[in-house]
Amino acid sequence: MSTRADVALVERGLVRSRTLARRLIEAGAVLTDGPGGEVPVTRAAQPIFPDQPLRVLESETTRFVSRGGNKLDAALQAAGIDCTGLDALDVGMSTGGFTHCLLARGARQVLGIEVGHGQLDPVLAADPRVHCLEHTHIRDVHLADLRLPDGSAPAQGFALIVVDLSFIAASHLLDKLATLAAPGGRLTCLIKPQFELGPQARNRQGIVRADADLDGLRRDVIQRAEDAGWQVNDWQRCALVGGDGNQEYFLIATRRP
């Protein structure tokens, strides 16, 4: 009896999740036997038989549990932010791409905030360095109530905060984020124009393209950050385009004392 390709990849221990399996298949990074040798698996639902080989190619796609990890990795590299030994806050943890990247870069532990539930990759969910507060909105969080995965309290605030939110304007939360950061703490916040500017700025495909809109967004976000107590260090184009096709940006900032 055959099994879907994405399911077979997980069952054989070749990938961590069906989500990652689908991403790898879409990227052409999964091979199986064909008439003339190895050929790419083209569909997640493609039937795979028990004796049919599968091979996953090494690629950037396999580094982290989601594309978010690749986005953050490029931003941290460009900003020169050293995560070694830091206690970090991941706002909008979701499947954990940002968290996976932080741990790979040497973060000591990561506390996540997530309005949803059951999204965190199982490998990260089982990692003692990671804890996610599910069903929690960042607006309802207070520093004094938070505990890190090891049970300690981030009394002075977080040395690093990373943010990846959807269906909400992340820039409207910069004041709240400032209350959770330690003096001198770093912020790496993904800014998504389609949620910041609203439907009037999007074309029929849901993409924000007008330079005037994007320039105005940059100025507005930087002003909001400065008003909230952040010193803005950089405004970066995200290395990967968003899943819906929108160009995203990273706000890099430091909490003023």
N, C-alpha and C positions, 0 to 999 in steps of 0.2 A: 504494500500500500504506500502511495506517495504522501509526502508532507509538503506544505508550503515552504518555499525557500527561506523566508524570514524565520519561520518556526524551526526549520531544520538547523539553521545556523546557531540558534540559541540552544537547542537540544544537544547539539554536538560540542557545545562549549567553545565555539569559535568567536562568539560575540557575547556581550553582556545583556543585550535587550533586543526586542524586535524593532524598536525605534532605531537603534543603531544599525541593525541589519538592513532595514529599508534604506537608510542613508547610504550605506556602503553599496547596496545594489544600484541605487540611483547614480552613484558616482562611478559605476563600472568596476568596482574593486572586488567583486565576488566572481570567481571562475568555477566552471564545472566542465565535464567532458563533453565534447561535441564530435561531429563526424570527422573533422580534420585536426583534432587536438582540443586544447582548452578554449572555451568560449565564455564570454560574460553571461552571467545570469541577468536577465533583462527585467524581470518582474518579481515583486515580493511574493506574489501568489503562484509563481512558476512551480510546477510539481517537481519534487526531488525524491528519488527512490532511495531506499536504505543503503544500497551498495553503490550509489552514485557519489563520486567524490566532490567535495567543495573546498575551495581554497580562497582565503582572504588575503588580498595584496596589502602590503604596508602602504599607508597613506596618512595624510594629515587628518582624515576623517576618523581614524581609529585612536587618535591621541586622547580625546576627551569624550565624556558621555554625551555631549551635544555640541553643536556648532558654537554655542556660546563660549565654550572653553577656548576655541581658536580665536574668537573675537577678542576676548579679554587678554589672552596671551600676547597678541600683537600690540594691544594698547599698553599693557604693562611694560613690554619691551621698549616701545617707543618713548614712554614717559620715564624710563629708568627707575621704576619702583621696585625695590627689593622687598619681597614678601617673607624672607627668612625669619622664622621665629615669631611672626606676628599673629595676634588673635584678630580674626576678621569677622565682619558681619556681611552676610550675603542677603540682600533685599530682593525678593522675587526668586527664591532658590530653584523652583521648578524641578527639572530633572537633575540639576546640579552641575551643569557645565562650568559655570564660574567657580564653584567650589572645587571641582576637580582640578581646574587650572591653578587655583591658589595653593592647594596641597602639593601639586607637582612642583610649584615654585618655592616650597619650603615653609608655607604658613603652618603655625603650630596647631591651630584648631579653627573651625569655622562654625559660627552660629547662623542659621538661616531663618528668614521670615518668609512665610508663604500663605497667601489667602486660600489656596486650594489644598488638596490632600492627595496622598498616594502617588505623587509624581516623581519623587526622588529615586534615582537609580538604586537598585538593590545593593550594589557594591558600596556606594557611598552611605546608604542608610545603615549598613552594618559596620561602618568605620567609626571607631570610638572617638575620633577627632572631629566628628560631624554631628550636629544636632539641628533638627528643623522644627520650628514652632509653626505648625500647620493651622489652618483656619484663623490666621492672624493678619490683621491689616497693620501696616507700619504706623499709621496714625494713632493706633491704640497701644503702641509700645512705649514703655518708659524705662530708661536706663537702669534705675534702681531695682526693677523687677527681673532683669535679665540674668541668666546664668549661662556660662560657657559649657561646652561639652564635658569638661572635667569637673564641673560643679562650682568653679570659682566665679566671682562677680567681676565684671569689667568696670570697676569702680570709677576709673578716670575716663572711661569711654573706649571706643575701638580705635586701634591704630590704623585700620584700613576698612573702608566700607565700599562694597561694590554693589551696583544696582542694575537690574535688568527687569523692567516692568512692561506689561502690555495693557492696552485698553485704558491707560491712565497717563496723564502728563507727569512724568517723573520730576520735571522742573518745579512743580507745585509742592514737592515734598522736600525741597532742599533745606527749608527752615527746620523741619522735623529731623532730618538727617544730621544737621549740625548739633542737635542736642544729644546725639548718640556717639559723636566722634570725640576722641581725646584731643586736647590741644596739640596741634601739629599733625593730627591724624590725616590720612590721605583718603580722597574720594575718587572713585572711578565709576562714573554714572553714564549708562547708555541712554542717549537721547534719541527718541524715535519721532521724526517729524509728523508722521501720520496721526499720532496721538496727541502731539503738542499743539498742532495747528487746527485740527478739526476738519470736517468734511469739505468745507468751502475751499480748502487749499489742495484737495486731492483731485486727480483726473478720474476718468471713468474706470481706469484700472486700479484706482486706489493709491496712486503714486504721487508724491509731492515733487514737482520738478522745477517750479519757478524759482530762479535765483533770488529774486526779491523776497520771497517768502522764507527761503533758507537763510539769507543774510539777516533778515529781521529776527528769525528764531535764534540765531547765534547771539545777537546782541541782547535779546530779551533774557535768554537763559543765563548768560554771563552776569547781567545786572541782577537777576534774582539770586544768583549764587553769592555775589558780593554783598547784597543786602542781608542775606541769611548768615553771614559771618565766615564765608569761605574766601580764600585767596585763589583766584583762578590761575592755574599753571599752563593749561593747554586746552585746545578744542581740536580734536582729531577726527578725521574721517575714519569710520570703522573699516577695517581691512576686508570684511565680508559684507556683501549686501544682505539686507534682511530677507527673511523667507518669503515675504510678500513682494519683494523687488525694490523696496525703498532703501535709499542710502541713509544709513544711521551715523551717529556721531558719538564720540566719547567726550564728556566733560571731565577734565582732570583738575582737581583742586586740593587745597590744604586748609584744614581748619585753623583759623586765626586764634591765638591765645585769648 
